[in-house]
Amino acid sequence: MSLIPFLLEDLYPTSHHRFGTGYYPRHLWKNYEGIEKKSHIGKDGFEASLDVGHFQPNEITVKTDHHSIVIHAKHEEKQDEHGYISREFTRRYDLPEGFKPEDLISTLSSDGVLSIKCPKHQGSNVRHVQIQQTGPVKQSIKSNEEKKEGK
């Protein structure tokens, strides 16, 4: 067994190895920095924005699972300016109490920003009932009263 790798570790740490790709390991994660532009929970509800410009719309899925939002994007290997690359990421957000995942809205802008919005659920059980308009009712009430008086 050779001691040379142990002696050279101080001069050239293994964390600086390129693994035959021409990239340092810190460069491999550069594509994933800045995917999430912002996310916050405010008085209006939950909002998140992600930069998914490297993916086609059919390569992105947004789904809800109980009180979680799961965003998944994946594309197979394709050529770019450095060679070939494949990308995949999954982002999960846990919604706090008071949010209904059924009300989730997602939009994708033309410049590749995916926006997720989930309004805060109103805690009251008040339900607005629509009033349907019908024909005149007074005539039928009067005719019923006239029939009773005529007897």
C-alpha angles and dihedrals in degrees: 000000000000126000093202095094090053092048093047093048090084092051098040113017119209088239087072095054115120097211090222094292101101089240128103112231091252089059092055091068095046093094091059096051111102098016089127109058097180144330130183144154113231138163090281095051141263121333131179134172126197131184105232097160092131091063133071116234091251090056093060126080129185118191139162126228115186102302096346134093114212121195117189128179128176137165128183124241114302136164124265135165093288100042127275128345139176122195135197134165139168123200122187127191122191112216116218123230115292097045124105113211088202089072093056117135124193127187132182118208124213091250093058104262115139113206122197122193129180116177119220112259114244106238098214123098092222113133123189112225119209116236114225118206118224137175124291114306099183092074094057092047092050092047090052091050092048091051091052093049092047093059 
